[in-house]
Amino acid sequence: MDNYFVILPISGAALCFVLGLFTFFRDVRHPLNIGFALGMVSLAIIEAGDAIVLLSNAERQIALPGIRLTLIGQAILPAAWLLFSIVFARAGYKKILSRWTPVLLGTAIVSLFFVLMVGSSKFISISLSGLFILGPVGRYFYIYLLLGLVLNLVHLENTLRSSSSFNRFQIKHVIFGVAAILAFFIYLSSQALLFRTLNIRTIPVISVVILISTTMIAIFIVRHRLLSVDIYISRYVVFNSLTVLIVGFYLLTVGMITFGIKSLDLPFNYFFTTLFIFISILALVMLLFTDRLRRKVQLFINRNFYKHKYDFREQWMETIEKISTKMSLDEIQRTIIEMVSETMGAKDIRLWLYDPVSRDYLITMDKLVAANRHISRTHPLVQHMKKHMGPFMINEFLNNRHNKDINVLKEETKAVLCAPLVVGQEIIGFILQGDNPAGEPYGQDDFEILKAMTTQSAVQLKNIRLTQDLIAAREVEVFYRMSSFIAHDLKNLTNSLSLTSQNARYNMDNPEFQRDTINTINNTVSRMKGLIERLSTIPKALELKRENVELGGLIRNAIKKIALPGTKSVTITEEIDGVPPVYVDPQAMETVFLNLLTNAYEAIMGEGEIRVRASESHGNANITIADNGTGMSGDFIKTTLFQPFKTTKKGGFGIGIYQCKTIVEAHNGKFEVESVEGKGTSFTVRLPVGEGIRSV
């Protein structure tokens, strides 16, 4: 054989080795990467052995080690590619791997046995004429190799058949590349078993096959990052056996051709004949996986071997499994389209969903003209859906009538079938579907399976919409509650400005009062601006800006800001020194004290006293604000006091005490109340001392 052929196995070995390393180091712990890398290394070993054979120039002492190295690579093939094929593109691969672990271990042990036996003359030997003769162990090896590679092809076929249209485009080139290599080695195994010899004339063909297939795999792995695709496997026993049927048909054909060649003594060129057979088989496999032919085969099997066109129970369970895990409208739209496409074979599938804002049916995942992207509730197609409430053929609905709106929609979408998504009596969307690629008209089985899928999809869509509405309602509630807090604070600040305005009438000429008034106004305006900014960007939860704070100074600031009109005679006494600092939001905590002081003042009729006391006990700073006002009943405290927007005060918001409790608890504190009707009320704020304190 010409020496220039040696460049082929050398190139193949280098390409396989580099691709294997590249994939392995992307994730050295993932079984998929490990399996692919081992598979590539096994091919590299095969190519290295073939290169040695070609370089030997038929010298037996050099060629035999090369052949044995090739056989070692072939022995690794079933175990390595089995690990790859059972986890490639599989969702939940860990469970699958655990189920197949015994088979993997058994395959690895058998492969190891044959690797150890490669050096035996019972495996391979050289005749005087230079032929490599298989011994009994060698023949058992090729039976094992053939069966192991068929098992790999079955797994790859299952993955490809169970993939959606989108995922299939991503993974099919990798699967075709790996499958082509494995199928060619099945062909070589059959040749070895038929002739009981190994023919080195196949080496260049092997290298060409590996180079073509590995290059295709490498391009799509590097470009599309294909090893991260996840697919749920759907098991149809009849279709799973297609690989076995193809291999069985191939072996029968090869046997007949071989018998004919031997009987008729036909001449042929081994290189080009073998390469032609490989290309023909690869083209046949790719043809079998075209959508139109695949759909025709599926319809033929369903029509002739099953009572119903679809396995309704399995399809229903698969629909529930795929749909129930989707929690966004975009995800569920893609899933619905993929399921209908996969189940019914149609390609032109479009989904419209009802939009509560525009009150039209909208399509977002397609580029249609504007008139067809927004379909009104009064559209004749929608009106017919409300009467029919199930899948129907568009032509039967038209019944030779001319309707401009429907004809325009039908012409652009190429739709022949319409299926509404119904929950109760509500149509929350609809599907328009194109022709059956097999050319067969849709029947009752198609309508029933489509209705089952759209019903389950409609329920999940409705649940997602209700969940979104609930989240929106909660956000509105949070906005209302926080804006009420802010409005309550603004009310207190307004009272403070009102008091300053009243006092200004009598003290305007007093320089000290003027300075205090300016400071009060500046501080009040600053707080009001801050509150307005918070109102424009209300958070979903109370945000605290904590710092080390002396409680005494904080309480005195609140006392200064309280509005004390001259209509009452109220005195404030304080015992607030000697309490350690606490780590709090000073503005929020000042709001608490200002609310409590204001409530205490408003509870006093005529004359009274407000007592403010601070102390430390059990790791807490305790601030008590008590009055001798009207007090509250036990029932009111138990059922109403801490409920927002409930108040007994004229013109009040009913938010102050609720706000105080919320702020204190946000600081990991406790908020307590004691009250006796006619005698007064005492509020106690307990804040942890030392929690979060930072040195300054």
Residue, then its C-alpha position, 0 to 999 in steps of 0.5 A: m500500500d502507498n506510504y502517503f496513506v500514512i498521513l491519514p491515520i496520523s492526522g486522525a490520531a492527532l485530531c481525536f487526541v486534541l478534541g478529547l483533551f479539549t472536551f475533558f478539560r472543560d469539566v474534568r468531573h462530568p461523566l459526559n466529558i470523561g466518556f467523550a474524552l475516552g472515546m476520542v482517545s480510543l480512536a486516537i489509539i486505533e489510528a496510532g496502531d494503523a499508522i504503525v501498520l502502514l509504516s511497517n511496509a508489511e514487515r510482520q514484526i512491526a505490523l503485528p504490534g500495530i495491529r495489537l495497538t489498534l485492537i486495544g483501541q477497539a476494545i475500549l470503544p464499547a465502554a467509552w462510548l457507552l458512558f458518553s451515549i447514556v448521558f449525552a444531552r440527557a436531563g437527569y443524567k445522574k439517575i440514568l447513570s446509576r441505573w446503567t452502572p452495572v452494565l458500564l462496569g460489566t462492559a469495562i471488565v469485558s473490554l479490559f479482558f480483551v485488552l489483556m488477551v490482545g497479545s495471545s495467539k488465540f486472539i490474532s496471528i499472522s499467516l505465512s502469506g502475511l494475513f492477520i488471522l483471527g483466533p477464537v478469542g478474536r472472533y468472540f471479541y468482534i461479536y462483543l464489539l458488534l453488540g456493544l456498538v449496537l447498544n451505543l447506537v440505540h442510546l444515541e438514537n433514543t436521544l435524537r428521537s426524544s429531542s425537540s426540533f430546536n434541540r435536535f438541530q443542536i445535537k444531531h451533527v454530534i450524534f451523526g458523527v459519533a454514530a457514523i464512526l460506530a456504524f463503520f466499526i460495526y461494518l468492520s466487525s461484520q467483515a472480520l467475522l465473515f472472513r475471519t481475517l483483518n484486512i489492512r486495506t481498510i486502514p485508509v478508509i477507517s482514517v477518512v471516516i474518522l477524519i470526516s466524522t470527528t471534524m463534523i463533531a469538533i466544529f459543532i461542539v466548539r461552535h455551539r457548546l453542545l455538551s450542555v443540552d438537556i433532553y427528556i427521553s420518551r420511550y417508544v419500544v418500536f422506534n427504539s428497535l429501529t437501530v437493531l433493525i437497520v443493523g440486522f438488515y445490514l448484516l443480512t445484506v452484507g452476507m448476501i453480497t459477500f456470498g455473491i462476490k465469492s460465488l461469481d468471483l467478481p473483481f472490485n477495488y477494496f478502498f473505493t468499494t468500502l468507502f462507497i458502502f460507508i457513504s451510502i449507509l451514512a446517507l441512508v441513516m440521514l435520510l431515515f431521520t428526515d422529518r417527512l420520512r420519519r413521520k410517514v414511517q411513524l404513521f405506517i407503524n401506528r396505523n398497522f400495529y396499533k389501535h390508536k394513532y397515539d399513546f394517549r396515556e404516555q402522551w398525557m403524562e409527558t405533557i404534564e411532566k414538561i408543562s408543569t415545571k414551566m413557570s414563565l409565559d415564554e418557557i411555556q409557549r416554547t414548550i407547547i409549540e415543541m410538544v405539538s410539533e414533536t407529537m404531530g409532526a407539523k412545522d408551521i405552528r403558532l401560538w396566540l395568548y390573550d393579553p388582559v391589557s389590550r384585550d386582544y390575542l397576541i403572538t410574540m414569538d413570530k414575525l407576522v404582519a401587524a394585523n395578524r400579530h394582534i387578533s381581536r376578540t371579535h375576530p370571526l375565528v375567535q367567535h367560532m372558537k367560542k362556539h366550538m371550544g375544540p380543535f377544528m379544520i379552518n377550511e371546514f369552518l369557512n365552508n366555501r365562504h369568503n372571509k377576508d380576515i381569516n383568508v389573510l391569516k391563513e395565507e400568511t401562517k399556512a394554517v389548516l388547523c385551529a386549536p383553542l386553549v380553554v379553561g372552563q369557558e375562557i379561551i386564553g389562547f389558540i394554536l394555528q397549525g400547518d399541514n401534516p408533513a406526511g401528507e395525511p389529513y388530520g383526523q379524530d385522533d389528532f383532534e383528541i391528542l391536541k385537545a388533551m395537550t392544549t387543555q393541560s397547557a391552558v391550565q398551567l398558563k392560567n396558573i401562571r397568570l394568577t400567580q403573576d396577578l397575586i404577585a402584582a397585588r402584593e406589590v400594590e399592597v406593599f406600595y400602599r403600606m409603605s406610602s401610608f407610612i410616609a404619609h403618616d410621617l409627612k403628617n407629623l412633620t406638617n404638625s411640627l411646621s404648624l407649631t413653629s408657625q404658631n409660635a412665630r407669631y409671638n416670638m418673631d423678634n427673638p434672635e434665639f427663636q429665629r435660629d431655632t426656627i430656621n434649624t427646625i425648618n431646614n431639618t423638617v424640609s430635609r426629612m420631607k425631601g427624603l420621604i418624597e424620594r422614598l415614595s418615588t422608589i419604594p422598596k419591597a421591604l423596609e430598608l434600614k441604614r444603621e449606625n451607632v446611636e445614643l438613645g438620649g440624644l435621639i429621644r430629645n430630638a423627637i421631643k423637640k419636634i413634637a407639636l404642643p399647641g397651647t390648648k393643652s397643659v402637658t408636661i414631659t418628664e424624662e429619665i433617659d441618661g446612662v443607656p449604652p448606644v444601640y445600632v439602629d437606623p436613627q431616622a427610623m427610630e426617631t420616627v418611632f419615638l415621635n409617633l409614640l410621643t404624638n399619640a401620648y399627647e393626643a390621648i391626654m384631654g386638658e392637663g396631663e403628663i408624658r413620662v419618658r424613661a430609658s433603662e438597660s436590663h437583660g441585654n436590652a435597652n428599654i425605652t418606655i413612653a407613658d401617659n395618663g390619658t384616656g387609655m385603651s380597652g383590652d379588646f381594642i389592643k387585642t383586635t385593632l391596635f396593631q392592624p394598619f388603616k384602623t383608627t379611632k382618631k378623627g383624621g388619623f391614618g391608623i398607621g402610626i402604631y403599626q409602623c412603630k411595631t414594624i420598625v422595631e421588629a425590623h431591628n430585632g426588637k420588641f414592641e409592648v403595650e400596657s393600657v387601662e381605660g381612663k388611666g393611661t397607656s404605656f408603650t415600651v420599646r426593647l432594643p438589643v444592646g451590642e447587636g451589630i455595634r461597630s467601633v468608630 
